[in-house]
Amino acid sequence: MMRCVGFEREEAAEEWARNKLKLEGKPEFFRAMAAVDKDENFVCVVVFTNFTSRNVDVNIAMETKKMRPKGTIIMFNDVFSFVFDKLHIKRVTGLTAGKNAKARNIIEHFGFKLEGIMREALPNDDLHVYGFLADEYNNHAWRRG
């Protein structure tokens, strides 16, 4: 069983995601939305950074073996209704390592579109740039009506 806890435990959620994704440095400003399992352990954390009036960047860290379809859909709606319905941002940018096929599959499953590849942007890897637009969210099969 997974439940979305929203912005509760935000500092701990961001740290968990940063460690899981092996990211260095803490962003100056962020918001972190999380889901936990029955033991209150994080199973999914979405960290929002680099806010502008039109875009926000996301990093998604998850324990894929603990994610369940219904919980994933609930988390999807909570995350993107926050971005598109509350903040009225037009797009979300997601970045992932080129060699991380699992992450690329997940972000594409959420509806993100590959927009470009930054060659050799990471040590020993390329960086894939993805975008997800408000209109794509509004027409997504998972969106709550």
C-alpha positions as CSV (number, residue, x, y, z in Angstrom):
1,M,0.0,0.0,0.0
2,M,1.3,3.4,-1.0
3,R,-0.1,6.8,0.0
4,C,0.7,10.3,-1.1
5,V,1.8,12.5,1.7
6,G,2.2,15.6,-0.4
7,F,4.7,18.1,1.0
8,E,4.9,16.6,4.5
9,R,8.5,15.7,5.4
10,E,9.7,17.8,2.5
11,E,13.4,18.2,3.7
12,A,13.7,14.5,4.3
13,A,12.0,13.7,1.0
14,E,14.4,15.9,-1.0
15,E,17.4,14.4,0.8
16,W,16.1,10.8,0.0
17,A,15.7,11.7,-3.6
18,R,19.1,13.4,-3.9
19,N,20.8,10.3,-2.4
20,K,18.8,7.9,-4.6
21,L,19.6,9.8,-7.7
22,K,23.2,10.5,-6.6
23,L,22.8,14.2,-7.1
24,E,25.3,16.6,-5.7
25,G,24.4,19.8,-3.9
26,K,21.1,20.9,-2.5
27,P,19.0,23.3,-4.6
28,E,18.6,26.8,-3.2
29,F,14.8,26.6,-3.5
30,F,12.8,23.5,-4.0
31,R,9.5,21.8,-3.3
32,A,9.3,18.0,-2.8
33,M,6.2,15.9,-3.0
34,A,6.3,12.3,-1.7
35,A,4.6,9.0,-1.4
36,V,5.3,6.5,1.4
37,D,4.7,2.8,2.0
38,K,2.8,1.2,4.9
39,D,6.0,1.6,7.1
40,E,6.2,5.3,6.2
41,N,9.3,4.8,4.0
42,F,9.6,6.9,0.9
43,V,8.7,5.0,-2.3
44,C,8.4,8.0,-4.6
45,V,9.6,11.6,-4.4
46,V,9.3,14.3,-7.0
47,V,11.5,17.3,-6.4
48,F,10.6,20.6,-8.2
49,T,13.3,23.1,-8.9
50,N,14.2,26.1,-11.2
51,F,10.7,27.6,-11.1
52,T,9.8,30.2,-13.7
53,S,6.4,31.6,-14.8
54,R,6.3,29.0,-17.6
55,N,8.5,26.0,-16.5
56,V,9.6,24.0,-13.6
57,D,12.2,21.2,-13.6
58,V,11.5,17.9,-11.9
59,N,13.6,15.0,-10.6
60,I,11.7,11.8,-9.9
61,A,13.1,9.2,-7.5
62,M,11.2,6.0,-6.9
63,E,11.4,2.5,-5.6
64,T,9.8,0.9,-8.7
65,K,9.3,-2.5,-7.0
66,K,7.1,-0.8,-4.4
67,M,5.0,1.3,-6.8
68,R,1.5,0.1,-7.5
69,P,-0.6,1.2,-10.5
70,K,-3.4,2.9,-8.5
71,G,-0.8,4.7,-6.3
72,T,1.2,5.8,-9.3
73,I,-1.9,7.3,-10.9
74,I,-2.8,9.2,-7.7
75,M,0.8,10.5,-7.4
76,F,0.8,11.5,-11.0
77,N,-2.4,13.5,-10.5
78,D,-1.2,15.2,-7.3
79,V,2.1,16.2,-8.9
80,F,0.8,17.5,-12.1
81,S,-2.4,19.2,-10.7
82,F,0.0,21.1,-8.4
83,V,2.1,22.2,-11.3
84,F,-0.5,22.9,-13.9
85,D,-3.7,23.7,-11.9
86,K,-2.3,25.5,-8.9
87,L,0.9,27.1,-10.2
88,H,-0.5,27.6,-13.8
89,I,2.9,26.7,-15.3
90,K,2.9,25.7,-19.0
91,R,5.5,23.0,-19.0
92,V,7.6,20.6,-16.9
93,T,11.1,19.7,-17.8
94,G,12.6,16.3,-16.9
95,L,16.2,15.4,-17.3
96,T,17.6,11.9,-17.2
97,A,20.9,10.1,-18.0
98,G,20.9,8.6,-21.4
99,K,22.1,5.2,-20.1
100,N,19.3,5.0,-17.6
101,A,16.7,3.2,-19.8
102,K,14.4,2.4,-16.8
103,A,14.1,6.2,-16.0
104,R,13.6,7.1,-19.6
105,N,10.8,4.4,-19.9
106,I,9.1,5.7,-16.8
107,I,9.2,9.4,-17.8
108,E,7.9,8.5,-21.3
109,H,5.1,6.4,-19.7
110,F,4.1,9.5,-17.7
111,G,3.7,11.3,-21.1
112,F,6.9,13.3,-21.3
113,K,8.2,13.8,-24.8
114,L,11.9,13.6,-25.7
115,E,13.0,17.1,-26.8
116,G,16.7,16.7,-27.2
117,I,19.9,15.0,-26.1
118,M,22.8,17.0,-24.6
119,R,25.8,14.9,-25.7
120,E,28.5,14.3,-23.1
121,A,26.7,16.6,-20.6
122,L,27.2,14.1,-17.8
123,P,30.4,12.2,-16.9
124,N,30.5,9.3,-19.3
125,D,26.9,9.8,-20.5
126,D,24.5,12.0,-22.4
127,L,21.6,14.0,-20.8
128,H,18.1,13.4,-22.2
129,V,15.8,16.4,-22.0
130,Y,12.1,15.7,-21.8
131,G,9.1,18.1,-21.7
132,F,5.5,17.7,-20.6
133,L,3.0,20.4,-21.4
134,A,-0.2,21.5,-19.7
135,D,-2.3,20.5,-22.7
136,E,-0.8,17.0,-22.7
137,Y,-1.7,16.7,-19.0
138,N,-5.2,17.9,-19.6
139,N,-5.7,15.2,-22.3
140,H,-3.8,12.4,-20.5
141,A,-5.7,9.2,-19.8
142,W,-4.6,9.2,-16.1
143,R,-5.9,12.7,-15.4
144,R,-8.7,12.9,-12.9
145,G,-11.8,14.5,-14.4
